[in-house]
Amino acid sequence: MLSKIPTISDKRLAVRVKPAAERALKDGHPWLFEEAITKLSGDGRSGDLAVIFDRKKRFLAVGLYDPDSSIRVRVLQHSQSAVINQDWLQAKIEAAARLRAPLPAARTTAYRLVHGENDGLPGLVIDRYDNTYVIKLYTAAWVVHLRAALAALTAVANPYRVVLRLSRGAVRQKTNLHGLQNGAILQGVPLDGPVRFMENGLIFEADVARGQKTGFFLDQRENRARVEELAKDKSVLNVFAYTGGFSLYAARGGAKSVLSLDSSHPALNAAVRNFDLNPALSPVRHPMLKGDAFEKLAELRENGRSYDMIIIDPPSFAKSRAEVDGALAAYARLVRLGLGVLEPGGTFVMASCSSRVATDDFFSLVYRTAREEKRALREIERTAHPLDHPIGFKEGTYLKCLFAIAS
């Protein structure tokens, strides 16, 4: 499969940029946008290395050229020139692995090894699921560098299997994929169903070839652990439950019951299997409810149902700036609906994974909506990114979560 990928071009594109972009690059920003380029030395192919110079023709940065994206160059190296090859990639992955070293290896075998721009490899994510690793590309510019990236990963982690995932944007760049497909096995034996892994001692499965993200929402690990600490003797409703991550933690924390609500039948089936993988949780009632979250929350209220804890972890409602107002309206609606089925004194957990929605705007909206519903919130904690999802630039911030007690 990798044999169809062309070798890396020796060609280097010389790029000149506007003053504002020059300042941003000097500050370490990982993106150069198309409109910021004032001069390009020639036509570049996807994955060509682009060398960016300042107005005095001094080296600024080098990165991957992507002619099909508004992010025209994804910067790999700032300030000092470097040879971008397997050794360079291996050094980056080794540095990322050192950052994750504090994770409890005996009880957690799944985490994000490389977090794209925030680990100095923009457009490239590597997630670990036990001895299976998933490389996800957010730009086809990485394709011609895949052999080097795979060799570097092998040198650092010695994976049993490596699976390729492609973002929607990358999938659209068919010409530059050279036959690669989403879910392809880059190394190791074919998949035989979901991959099992451990997180804080709980066993989960993940569909790494077709599941959301790379199969599991690894970024919520620490928030799931907080839910476990707060769930004792509570009836819990987990909205947008996906494969039951929060639900299993609540059950292990001593919840009386856990209802998992999601619109996906396959996801809920996976949640059932995840409970089955952890027989110690079997005494806890854990029914599944399929349907639209907004509709089902309204139905539960109409039917007089209420819970001691509600967890609302919706998908990203704003993938572009134009969608922010709609996202905020959706969050407000969810707060109202969630509080409508939450017992007085109940625990309210609300998350957002949209980088387009500013952190302060999100928390302000939650509190304002709660006041409008005559439900005061007493904050327990606000959380952000876990250790394996570091933040290296402003636009990389996306995850925020509120834990509160509602009057």
C-alpha positions as CSV (number, residue, x, y, z in Angstrom):
1,M,0.0,0.0,0.0
2,L,2.7,2.5,0.9
3,S,4.6,1.4,-2.2
4,K,2.3,3.5,-4.3
5,I,3.2,6.7,-2.5
6,P,5.8,8.8,-4.3
7,T,9.1,9.6,-2.7
8,I,9.6,12.9,-1.0
9,S,10.5,15.6,-3.5
10,D,13.9,17.3,-3.3
11,K,12.2,20.5,-4.3
12,R,12.0,23.2,-1.8
13,L,9.5,26.0,-2.2
14,A,10.6,29.5,-1.2
15,V,7.8,31.5,0.5
16,R,7.6,35.2,1.3
17,V,4.8,36.4,3.7
18,K,3.0,39.5,4.9
19,P,4.4,41.3,8.0
20,A,1.5,40.0,10.3
21,A,2.3,36.4,9.3
22,E,6.0,37.0,9.8
23,R,5.3,38.2,13.3
24,A,3.0,35.2,14.0
25,L,5.6,32.8,12.7
26,K,8.3,34.4,14.9
27,D,5.9,33.8,17.8
28,G,5.8,30.1,16.9
29,H,2.4,29.9,15.2
30,P,2.0,26.5,13.3
31,W,-0.1,27.7,10.4
32,L,0.5,29.9,7.4
33,F,-2.7,30.8,5.5
34,E,-3.0,31.2,1.8
35,E,-3.8,35.0,2.0
36,A,-0.7,35.7,4.0
37,I,1.6,34.6,1.2
38,T,3.0,37.3,-1.0
39,K,5.4,35.3,-3.1
40,L,5.9,31.6,-4.0
41,S,8.9,30.4,-5.9
42,G,6.8,27.9,-8.0
43,D,4.0,25.4,-8.1
44,G,4.2,23.0,-5.3
45,R,2.9,19.5,-4.8
46,S,1.1,18.3,-1.7
47,G,3.7,17.5,0.9
48,D,6.5,19.5,-0.6
49,L,8.7,21.3,2.0
50,A,8.1,25.0,2.0
51,V,10.8,27.3,3.4
52,I,9.5,30.6,4.6
53,F,11.7,33.7,4.7
54,D,11.3,37.1,6.3
55,R,11.5,40.4,4.4
56,K,15.3,40.4,4.8
57,K,15.4,36.9,3.2
58,R,16.3,35.3,6.6
59,F,15.0,31.8,7.5
60,L,11.7,31.9,9.4
61,A,10.3,28.4,9.2
62,V,9.8,25.3,7.2
63,G,6.7,23.2,6.8
64,L,4.4,21.0,4.7
65,Y,2.9,22.7,1.7
66,D,-0.8,22.0,1.1
67,P,-2.1,23.5,-2.2
68,D,-5.7,22.3,-1.4
69,S,-6.1,23.9,2.0
70,S,-6.5,27.5,3.2
71,I,-3.8,26.5,5.7
72,R,-1.2,26.6,2.9
73,V,1.8,25.6,5.1
74,R,1.8,23.6,8.3
75,V,5.0,24.6,10.1
76,L,7.3,21.9,11.4
77,Q,10.3,23.9,12.4
78,H,10.6,27.6,13.5
79,S,13.6,29.9,13.8
80,Q,16.4,27.4,12.9
81,S,16.6,25.3,9.8
82,A,16.5,21.6,10.1
83,V,16.5,18.5,7.9
84,I,13.0,17.1,8.0
85,N,13.4,13.3,7.8
86,Q,12.9,10.1,9.8
87,D,15.4,11.1,12.5
88,W,13.7,14.5,12.9
89,L,10.3,12.9,13.2
90,Q,11.6,10.3,15.7
91,A,12.9,13.0,17.9
92,K,9.5,14.7,17.9
93,I,7.7,11.5,18.8
94,E,10.2,10.7,21.5
95,A,9.6,14.1,23.0
96,A,5.9,13.6,22.9
97,A,6.3,10.1,24.6
98,R,8.3,11.6,27.4
99,L,5.5,14.1,28.1
100,R,3.1,11.2,28.5
101,A,5.4,9.2,30.8
102,P,3.5,10.1,34.0
103,L,0.4,8.3,32.7
104,P,-0.2,5.1,34.9
105,A,1.0,2.5,32.4
106,A,-0.3,-0.4,34.5
107,R,-3.9,0.8,34.4
108,T,-4.1,3.0,31.3
109,T,-3.0,1.7,27.9
110,A,-4.8,4.2,25.7
111,Y,-3.9,7.9,25.2
112,R,-2.9,10.4,22.6
113,L,0.8,10.0,21.8
114,V,1.0,12.9,19.3
115,H,-1.4,15.8,19.5
116,G,-0.8,17.5,16.1
117,E,0.3,21.1,16.2
118,N,0.6,21.1,20.0
119,D,3.4,18.5,19.8
120,G,5.1,20.1,16.8
121,L,3.5,17.9,14.1
122,P,0.6,19.9,12.7
123,G,-2.0,17.9,11.0
124,L,-0.8,14.6,12.4
125,V,-2.4,12.8,15.4
126,I,-1.2,9.4,16.8
127,D,-3.4,7.6,19.3
128,R,-2.5,4.5,21.2
129,Y,-4.9,1.7,22.0
130,D,-2.9,-0.9,23.8
131,N,-0.5,-2.3,21.2
132,T,-2.5,-0.8,18.3
133,Y,-1.7,2.7,17.2
134,V,-3.8,4.9,15.0
135,I,-2.3,7.6,12.8
136,K,-4.8,10.2,11.8
137,L,-4.1,12.7,9.0
138,Y,-5.8,16.1,8.9
139,T,-4.1,16.9,5.6
140,A,-3.0,14.8,2.7
141,A,0.3,16.8,2.8
142,W,1.5,14.1,5.3
143,V,1.0,11.2,2.8
144,V,4.4,11.4,1.1
145,H,6.0,11.5,4.6
146,L,4.1,8.5,5.9
147,R,6.9,6.0,5.4
148,A,9.2,8.1,7.5
149,A,6.5,8.8,10.1
150,L,5.7,5.1,10.4
151,A,9.4,4.2,10.7
152,A,9.8,6.8,13.4
153,L,6.8,5.6,15.3
154,T,8.0,2.0,15.1
155,A,11.4,3.0,16.5
156,V,9.8,4.7,19.5
157,A,6.8,2.5,20.3
158,N,7.2,-0.8,18.4
159,P,3.5,-1.1,17.6
160,Y,1.8,-4.4,16.9
161,R,-0.5,-2.8,14.4
162,V,-0.9,0.7,12.9
163,V,-4.2,1.9,11.4
164,L,-4.6,4.9,9.2
165,R,-7.5,7.3,9.7
166,L,-8.2,10.3,7.5
167,S,-10.2,13.5,8.3
168,R,-13.0,14.5,6.0
169,G,-10.8,17.1,4.5
170,A,-8.0,14.7,3.8
171,V,-10.5,12.1,2.2
172,R,-11.6,14.8,-0.3
173,Q,-8.0,15.1,-1.5
174,K,-8.2,11.8,-3.4
175,T,-5.5,12.5,-5.9
176,N,-3.0,13.1,-3.1
177,L,-3.9,10.0,-1.2
178,H,-2.3,7.6,-3.8
179,G,-4.8,4.9,-3.1
180,L,-4.8,5.1,0.7
181,Q,-8.2,4.7,2.4
182,N,-9.6,5.5,5.7
183,G,-9.2,2.5,8.1
184,A,-6.3,1.0,6.1
185,I,-3.8,-1.2,8.0
186,L,-0.4,0.4,7.5
187,Q,1.5,-2.2,9.5
188,G,0.7,-5.4,11.3
189,V,-2.1,-7.9,11.0
190,P,-5.7,-7.0,9.9
191,L,-8.2,-6.0,12.5
192,D,-10.5,-8.7,13.9
193,G,-13.2,-6.5,15.4
194,P,-12.8,-3.8,18.0
195,V,-9.5,-3.2,19.8
196,R,-9.6,-3.6,23.6
197,F,-7.7,-1.3,26.0
198,M,-7.6,-0.2,29.6
199,E,-8.3,3.2,31.0
200,N,-7.8,3.7,34.8
201,G,-8.4,0.0,35.3
202,L,-11.6,-0.2,33.2
203,I,-11.7,-2.3,30.1
204,F,-13.1,-0.7,26.9
205,E,-13.3,-1.6,23.2
206,A,-12.8,0.8,20.3
207,D,-13.6,0.6,16.6
208,V,-10.4,2.2,15.5
209,A,-11.2,1.8,11.8
210,R,-14.6,3.5,11.7
211,G,-15.4,4.9,15.1
212,Q,-15.7,8.6,15.9
213,K,-12.3,10.4,16.3
214,T,-10.0,7.4,16.3
215,G,-12.5,5.2,18.1
216,F,-12.8,6.7,21.6
217,F,-12.8,10.1,23.2
218,L,-9.5,9.9,24.9
219,D,-9.5,13.5,25.9
220,Q,-12.3,13.0,28.5
221,R,-10.3,10.5,30.6
222,E,-9.7,12.8,33.5
223,N,-13.3,14.2,33.5
224,R,-14.6,10.6,33.5
225,A,-12.5,10.0,36.6
226,R,-14.0,13.1,38.3
227,V,-17.5,11.7,37.5
228,E,-16.6,8.5,39.3
229,E,-15.6,10.4,42.4
230,L,-19.0,12.2,42.4
231,A,-21.4,9.4,41.4
232,K,-21.9,7.4,44.6
233,D,-25.5,6.6,45.4
234,K,-26.7,8.7,42.5
235,S,-29.1,8.0,39.6
236,V,-27.1,9.2,36.6
237,L,-28.1,10.3,33.1
238,N,-25.3,10.3,30.5
239,V,-26.3,12.3,27.4
240,F,-24.5,11.9,24.2
241,A,-23.1,8.7,25.8
242,Y,-21.4,7.3,22.7
243,T,-19.9,3.9,23.8
244,G,-20.5,4.6,27.5
245,G,-17.3,6.0,28.8
246,F,-18.8,8.3,31.5
247,S,-21.4,5.6,32.3
248,L,-18.9,3.0,33.2
249,Y,-17.0,5.4,35.5
250,A,-20.2,6.4,37.2
251,A,-21.1,2.8,37.8
252,R,-17.7,2.0,39.3
253,G,-18.1,5.1,41.5
254,G,-21.2,3.6,43.1
255,A,-24.1,5.0,41.1
256,K,-27.5,3.5,41.8
257,S,-28.3,3.4,38.1
258,V,-26.9,4.9,34.9
259,L,-29.0,5.6,31.8
260,S,-27.0,6.1,28.6
261,L,-28.6,8.2,25.9
262,D,-27.3,8.4,22.4
263,S,-28.7,8.6,18.8
264,S,-26.4,5.8,17.5
265,H,-27.6,2.2,17.9
266,P,-24.0,0.8,17.2
267,A,-22.6,3.1,19.8
268,L,-25.0,2.0,22.4
269,N,-24.4,-1.7,21.5
270,A,-20.7,-1.0,22.1
271,A,-21.6,0.6,25.5
272,V,-23.4,-2.7,26.4
273,R,-20.3,-4.7,25.4
274,N,-18.1,-2.3,27.5
275,F,-20.2,-3.0,30.5
276,D,-19.9,-6.7,29.8
277,L,-16.2,-6.4,29.7
278,N,-16.3,-5.2,33.3
279,P,-18.4,-7.8,35.2
280,A,-17.8,-6.0,38.5
281,L,-20.2,-3.3,37.3
282,S,-23.0,-5.8,36.6
283,P,-24.9,-5.0,39.9
284,V,-25.5,-1.4,38.6
285,R,-28.6,-1.0,36.4
286,H,-27.4,0.5,33.1
287,P,-30.2,0.7,30.6
288,M,-29.7,2.3,27.1
289,L,-31.9,4.9,25.5
290,K,-31.7,5.5,21.7
291,G,-32.8,8.8,20.3
292,D,-32.1,12.5,19.7
293,A,-30.8,14.1,22.9
294,F,-32.9,17.2,22.6
295,E,-36.1,15.2,22.0
296,K,-35.4,12.6,24.6
297,L,-34.5,15.1,27.3
298,A,-37.9,16.8,26.7
299,E,-39.7,13.5,26.8
300,L,-38.0,12.5,30.1
301,R,-39.1,15.7,31.7
302,E,-42.7,15.3,30.4
303,N,-42.8,11.8,31.9
304,G,-41.6,13.1,35.3
305,R,-38.2,11.5,35.2
306,S,-35.4,13.1,37.2
307,Y,-31.8,12.2,38.1
308,D,-29.2,13.0,40.7
309,M,-26.5,13.6,38.2
310,I,-26.6,14.6,34.5
311,I,-23.6,14.5,32.2
312,I,-23.9,16.4,28.9
313,D,-20.9,16.0,26.5
314,P,-22.2,17.0,23.1
315,P,-20.3,16.9,19.8
316,S,-18.7,20.0,18.4
317,F,-21.6,22.3,17.3
318,A,-19.3,24.9,15.7
319,K,-16.8,23.7,13.1
320,S,-16.6,27.2,11.6
321,R,-16.9,30.8,12.8
322,A,-20.3,31.1,11.1
323,E,-21.7,28.3,13.3
324,V,-20.8,29.8,16.7
325,D,-24.1,31.5,17.3
326,G,-26.0,28.3,16.5
327,A,-23.7,26.4,18.8
328,L,-24.2,28.7,21.7
329,A,-28.0,28.4,21.2
330,A,-27.7,24.6,21.2
331,Y,-25.7,24.7,24.4
332,A,-28.2,27.0,26.1
333,R,-31.0,24.6,25.0
334,L,-29.2,21.6,26.5
335,V,-28.6,23.4,29.8
336,R,-32.3,24.1,30.0
337,L,-33.3,20.6,29.1
338,G,-30.7,19.0,31.4
339,L,-31.6,21.1,34.4
340,G,-35.2,20.2,33.7
341,V,-34.5,16.5,34.6
342,L,-32.0,17.2,37.4
343,E,-33.0,16.9,41.0
344,P,-32.5,19.9,43.3
345,G,-29.0,19.5,44.7
346,G,-28.0,17.3,41.8
347,T,-24.7,17.3,40.1
348,F,-24.5,19.0,36.7
349,V,-21.7,18.2,34.3
350,M,-21.5,20.1,31.0
351,A,-18.7,20.0,28.4
352,S,-17.8,21.6,25.1
353,C,-15.3,20.4,22.6
354,S,-15.5,23.3,20.1
355,S,-12.5,25.4,19.7
356,R,-14.7,28.1,18.0
357,V,-16.6,28.6,21.2
358,A,-14.4,30.6,23.6
359,T,-14.0,29.2,27.1
360,D,-15.3,32.3,28.9
361,D,-18.3,32.5,26.5
362,F,-19.2,28.9,27.2
363,F,-19.1,29.1,31.0
364,S,-20.9,32.5,31.0
365,L,-23.6,31.0,28.9
366,V,-24.1,28.0,31.2
367,Y,-24.4,30.2,34.3
368,R,-26.7,32.7,32.6
369,T,-29.0,30.0,31.3
370,A,-29.2,28.4,34.7
371,R,-30.1,31.7,36.3
372,E,-32.9,32.1,33.7
373,E,-34.2,28.7,34.7
374,K,-34.1,29.8,38.4
375,R,-31.4,27.1,39.1
376,A,-28.4,28.5,40.8
377,L,-25.1,26.6,40.1
378,R,-22.5,26.1,42.8
379,E,-19.3,25.4,41.0
380,I,-17.3,22.4,42.0
381,E,-14.6,22.6,39.3
382,R,-13.7,23.8,35.8
383,T,-11.5,21.5,33.8
384,A,-9.6,21.7,30.5
385,H,-7.1,19.6,28.6
386,P,-5.5,16.5,30.0
387,L,-1.8,15.8,29.9
388,D,-1.9,13.9,26.6
389,H,-3.8,16.8,24.9
390,P,-1.4,19.7,25.5
391,I,-2.0,23.2,24.2
392,G,0.7,24.9,22.2
393,F,-1.2,27.7,20.5
394,K,-4.4,29.7,21.1
395,E,-6.5,27.9,18.4
396,G,-5.5,24.5,19.9
397,T,-7.7,25.1,23.0
398,Y,-11.1,23.4,22.6
399,L,-12.0,21.3,25.7
400,K,-13.8,22.8,28.7
401,C,-16.0,21.2,31.3
402,L,-18.0,22.4,34.2
403,F,-18.8,20.4,37.4
404,A,-21.5,22.1,39.5
405,I,-24.3,21.5,42.1
406,A,-27.7,22.9,40.9
407,S,-30.1,24.3,43.4
